[in-house]
Amino acid sequence: MENLERIENRLSNIETLLIGGKTVLNFDDLAAYCGLSKSYLYKLTSTGQIPHYKPNGKHIFFNKIEIDEWLQRNRVKTAVEIEAAASTHVTLSKGSKK
């Protein structure tokens, strides 16, 4: 049993790597690539919150580059970046009061 689970995990990893090499993803590819549920992806496409294409009006396709950009939106700054910005702001504020 342990070997079967290990083989299934390795197959899953290989499938993910193969999907990563594609430039256009179908719905199932995207679900596997992003790790999001299909129902959530349907909601995102129906509300226009995720970039997608419907060349024949039925099947949905996704541009991998656009999906990568969409996944990386709304970046959260690290504590070090916030501290550096605060320090710069304080330094500049003191200089403008003179």
Backbone hydrogen bonds in HBPLUS format (Angstrom, degrees):
<---DONOR---> <-ACCEPTOR-->    atom                        ^
c    i                          cat <-CA-CA->   ^        H-A-AA   ^      H-
h    n   atom  resd res      DA  || num        DHA   H-A  angle D-A-AA Bond
n    s   type  num  typ     dist DA aas  dist angle  dist       angle   num
A0005-GLU N   A0001-MET O   3.06 MM   4  6.38 160.6  2.10 154.6 158.6     1
A0006-ARG N   A0002-GLU O   3.04 MM   4  6.27 156.1  2.10 145.1 152.0     2
A0007-ILE N   A0003-ASN O   2.88 MM   4  6.10 155.9  1.94 149.1 155.7     3
A0008-GLU N   A0004-LEU O   2.91 MM   4  6.14 159.2  1.96 149.8 155.5     4
A0009-ASN N   A0005-GLU O   2.95 MM   4  6.15 156.0  2.00 147.3 153.6     5
A0010-ARG N   A0006-ARG O   2.98 MM   4  6.20 156.8  2.03 145.9 152.2     6
A0011-LEU N   A0007-ILE O   2.89 MM   4  6.12 156.5  1.94 150.0 156.6     7
A0012-SER N   A0008-GLU O   2.96 MM   4  6.13 156.8  2.01 145.7 152.0     8
A0013-ASN N   A0009-ASN O   2.98 MM   4  6.24 154.3  2.04 145.7 152.5     9
A0014-ILE N   A0010-ARG O   2.96 MM   4  6.21 153.8  2.03 147.1 154.1    10
A0015-GLU N   A0011-LEU O   2.91 MM   4  6.17 160.6  1.95 152.6 157.5    11
A0016-THR N   A0012-SER O   3.02 MM   4  6.25 157.8  2.07 147.8 153.5    12
A0017-LEU N   A0013-ASN O   3.02 MM   4  6.27 154.7  2.08 145.3 152.1    13
A0018-LEU N   A0014-ILE O   2.94 MM   4  6.22 154.8  2.00 150.8 157.8    14
A0019-ILE N   A0015-GLU O   2.96 MM   4  6.20 156.1  2.01 150.2 156.5    15
A0020-GLY N   A0016-THR O   3.01 MM   4  6.21 149.7  2.11 143.2 151.5    16
A0021-GLY N   A0018-LEU O   3.17 MM   3  5.37 147.7  2.28 102.0 111.0    17
A0022-LYS N   A0019-ILE O   3.08 MM   3  5.46 160.3  2.12 113.3 119.5    18
A0064-LYS N   A0023-THR O   2.91 MM  41  5.21 172.7  1.92 144.4 146.4    19
A0025-LEU N   A0062-PHE O   2.79 MM  37  5.06 167.3  1.81 152.7 156.6    20
A0062-PHE N   A0025-LEU O   2.85 MM  37  5.06 150.1  1.94 148.0 155.6    21
A0030-LEU N   A0026-ASN O   2.94 MM   4  6.18 160.5  1.98 156.0 161.3    22
A0031-ALA N   A0027-PHE O   3.05 MM   4  6.33 157.9  2.10 148.9 154.5    23
A0032-ALA N   A0028-ASP O   3.09 MM   4  6.35 160.3  2.13 149.0 153.7    24
A0033-TYR N   A0029-ASP O   2.77 MM   4  5.95 157.7  1.82 151.6 159.1    25
A0034-CYS N   A0030-LEU O   2.84 MM   4  5.87 171.4  1.85 156.4 157.7    26
A0035-GLY N   A0031-ALA O   2.89 MM   4  5.49 138.8  2.07 132.0 143.5    27
A0041-LEU N   A0037-SER O   3.02 MM   4  6.33 155.8  2.08 147.6 154.8    28
A0042-TYR N   A0038-LYS O   2.84 MM   4  6.10 152.9  1.91 150.1 157.4    29
A0043-LYS N   A0039-SER O   3.10 MM   4  6.34 153.8  2.17 140.2 146.9    30
A0044-LEU N   A0040-TYR O   2.93 MM   4  6.26 156.1  1.99 148.3 154.8    31
A0045-THR N   A0041-LEU O   2.92 MM   4  6.17 157.7  1.97 151.9 157.2    32
A0046-SER N   A0042-TYR O   2.88 MM   4  6.00 164.4  1.91 151.5 156.3    33
A0047-THR N   A0043-LYS O   3.07 MM   4  6.13 144.1  2.21 144.4 152.4    34
A0049-GLN N   A0044-LEU O   2.83 MM   5  4.98 149.1  1.93 157.0 158.9    35
A0048-GLY N   A0045-THR O   3.15 MM   3  5.00 154.6  2.21  98.1 105.8    36
A0053-TYR N   A0061-PHE O   2.79 MM   8  5.08 155.3  1.85 151.8 155.1    37
A0061-PHE N   A0053-TYR O   2.84 MM   8  5.08 158.7  1.88 147.3 153.1    38
A0057-GLY N   A0054-LYS O   3.14 MM   3  4.81 155.7  2.20  98.2 105.5    39
A0067-ILE N   A0063-ASN O   2.92 MM   4  6.22 153.4  1.99 154.5 163.3    40
A0068-ASP N   A0064-LYS O   2.85 MM   4  6.09 158.0  1.90 150.0 155.7    41
A0069-GLU N   A0065-ILE O   3.00 MM   4  6.30 157.1  2.06 147.5 153.4    42
A0070-TRP N   A0066-GLU O   2.85 MM   4  6.05 154.2  1.91 143.6 151.5    43
A0071-LEU N   A0067-ILE O   2.79 MM   4  6.01 156.2  1.84 153.1 159.1    44
A0072-GLN N   A0068-ASP O   3.13 MM   4  6.29 135.2  2.34 137.2 148.3    45
A0072-GLN N   A0069-GLU O   3.16 MM   3  5.14 129.9  2.43  93.4 106.7    46
A0073-ARG N   A0070-TRP O   3.39 MM   3  5.44 166.1  2.41 107.9 108.2    47
A0082-ILE N   A0078-THR O   3.04 MM   4  6.34 160.2  2.08 154.2 159.4    48
A0083-GLU N   A0079-ALA O   2.94 MM   4  6.07 158.9  1.99 145.7 151.8    49
A0084-ALA N   A0080-VAL O   2.94 MM   4  6.12 155.9  2.00 146.1 152.6    50
A0085-ALA N   A0081-GLU O   2.98 MM   4  6.16 156.7  2.03 145.9 152.0    51
A0086-ALA N   A0082-ILE O   2.93 MM   4  6.12 157.0  1.98 148.4 154.8    52
A0087-SER N   A0083-GLU O   2.92 MM   4  6.10 157.9  1.96 147.1 153.3    53
A0088-THR N   A0084-ALA O   2.95 MM   4  6.14 159.3  1.99 146.7 152.1    54
A0089-HIS N   A0085-ALA O   2.91 MM   4  6.08 157.7  1.96 146.1 152.5    55
A0090-VAL N   A0086-ALA O   2.94 MM   4  6.15 162.0  1.97 152.1 156.1    56
A0091-THR N   A0087-SER O   2.97 MM   4  6.13 163.1  2.00 148.8 153.7    57
A0092-LEU N   A0088-THR O   2.92 MM   4  6.09 162.7  1.95 151.7 156.2    58
A0093-SER N   A0089-HIS O   2.87 MM   4  5.96 151.8  1.94 145.9 154.3    59
A0094-LYS N   A0090-VAL O   3.01 MM   4  6.19 155.5  2.07 150.0 155.2    60
A0095-GLY N   A0091-THR O   3.23 MM   4  6.41 150.5  2.32 140.3 148.0    61
A0096-SER N   A0092-LEU O   3.11 MM   4  6.33 139.5  2.28 141.9 151.6    62
